[in-house]
Amino acid sequence: MLAERRQVARRNFSYYMRVIDEATGKLVGHFSDISTGGFKLDSSKPVPINVDYRLRIEQTGEISNKSHIIFVARARWCSTDYFDPNLFNVGFQIIDMTPGDFDIFVKMFSTYGVQRLSF
């Protein structure tokens, strides 16, 4: 199983944060799950897989003094949301990010990532 192969803990994302395609300026989706190696978005449209995207995340003052971070991520999977058939869940792997932006991303993970409950 994919979940068993993951080396990094994933967390639900508790803050409404948009992810923008830097090339088009269009909304790709909103964070729903995050790890330090990737993330899951909720998207209103299906996203082609195995494609690299240059993405932008606007920042809030509590995370960073930068207005945004820009990085490259690859869409690894895309599926219809289990609860809402009008939404798509898209898994991204971070491919390229500057060390400074990665520090900000990890701070986002720590600040807005909510530990999942295990049963």
C-alpha positions as CSV (number, residue, x, y, z in Angstrom):
1,M,0.0,0.0,0.0
2,L,1.1,3.6,-0.8
3,A,0.5,4.7,2.8
4,E,2.8,2.0,4.1
5,R,5.7,3.1,1.9
6,R,5.6,6.7,3.0
7,Q,8.5,7.7,5.1
8,V,7.1,11.1,6.2
9,A,4.1,11.7,8.4
10,R,1.1,13.4,6.7
11,R,-1.2,15.8,8.4
12,N,-4.6,17.2,7.6
13,F,-4.3,20.9,6.7
14,S,-6.4,23.1,8.9
15,Y,-6.1,26.4,7.1
16,Y,-7.8,27.5,3.8
17,M,-4.8,28.1,1.5
18,R,-4.9,28.4,-2.2
19,V,-2.4,26.9,-4.6
20,I,-2.0,28.8,-7.9
21,D,-0.5,27.6,-11.2
22,E,2.3,30.2,-11.7
23,A,2.2,29.9,-15.5
24,T,-1.5,30.6,-15.9
25,G,-2.4,32.4,-12.7
26,K,-5.3,29.9,-12.3
27,L,-6.3,28.2,-9.1
28,V,-5.2,24.6,-9.0
29,G,-6.8,23.8,-5.6
30,H,-6.7,24.1,-1.8
31,F,-4.6,22.2,0.6
32,S,-6.3,19.3,2.4
33,D,-3.3,17.2,3.5
34,I,0.4,18.0,3.8
35,S,3.7,16.4,4.5
36,T,7.2,17.7,4.1
37,G,7.6,15.8,0.8
38,G,4.3,16.6,-0.8
39,F,0.6,17.5,-0.4
40,K,-2.9,16.7,-1.4
41,L,-5.2,19.4,-2.9
42,D,-8.9,19.5,-3.4
43,S,-9.5,20.7,-6.9
44,S,-12.6,21.6,-8.9
45,K,-11.1,20.1,-12.0
46,P,-9.1,16.9,-12.7
47,V,-5.3,17.5,-12.9
48,P,-3.2,15.5,-15.4
49,I,-0.8,13.2,-13.6
50,N,3.0,12.8,-14.1
51,V,3.1,16.5,-15.1
52,D,5.3,19.0,-13.3
53,Y,3.7,22.3,-12.3
54,R,5.3,25.6,-11.2
55,L,3.1,26.4,-8.2
56,R,2.7,29.5,-6.0
57,I,1.4,29.7,-2.5
58,E,0.5,33.1,-1.1
59,Q,1.8,33.5,2.5
60,T,0.4,35.0,5.6
61,G,2.4,37.2,7.9
62,E,2.4,34.7,10.7
63,I,4.3,32.1,8.6
64,S,6.7,34.3,6.5
65,N,7.6,37.8,5.7
66,K,7.6,36.8,2.0
67,S,4.4,37.3,0.1
68,H,4.6,33.9,-1.6
69,I,6.7,30.9,-2.3
70,I,7.1,29.3,-5.8
71,F,8.2,25.7,-6.4
72,V,7.9,22.8,-8.8
73,A,5.7,19.8,-7.9
74,R,4.6,16.8,-9.9
75,A,1.0,15.5,-9.9
76,R,1.3,11.9,-8.9
77,W,-2.4,10.9,-8.7
78,C,-5.9,12.3,-9.2
79,S,-9.2,10.8,-8.2
80,T,-12.8,11.9,-7.6
81,D,-13.5,12.9,-4.0
82,Y,-15.2,10.1,-2.0
83,F,-17.8,12.5,-0.5
84,D,-18.2,15.1,-3.2
85,P,-18.2,13.9,-6.8
86,N,-17.7,17.5,-8.0
87,L,-14.3,17.6,-6.4
88,F,-11.0,15.9,-7.2
89,N,-8.3,15.0,-4.8
90,V,-4.8,15.4,-6.3
91,G,-1.6,14.2,-4.8
92,F,1.6,16.2,-5.5
93,Q,5.2,15.4,-4.9
94,I,7.6,18.3,-4.4
95,I,10.3,18.2,-7.1
96,D,12.2,21.5,-6.7
97,M,12.1,24.1,-4.0
98,T,14.7,26.6,-2.7
99,P,16.0,25.8,0.8
100,G,14.5,29.1,2.1
101,D,11.1,28.3,0.6
102,F,11.3,24.7,2.0
103,D,11.9,26.2,5.4
104,I,8.6,28.2,5.0
105,F,6.8,25.0,3.7
106,V,8.0,23.1,6.8
107,K,6.7,25.9,9.0
108,M,3.3,25.7,7.2
109,F,3.3,22.0,7.9
110,S,4.1,22.6,11.6
111,T,1.7,25.5,12.0
112,Y,-1.4,24.4,10.0
113,G,-0.9,20.6,9.8
114,V,-3.2,18.8,12.2
115,Q,-2.0,15.4,13.4
116,R,-4.4,12.7,12.2
117,L,-6.1,10.6,14.9
118,S,-5.2,7.0,14.9
119,F,-7.6,4.3,16.0
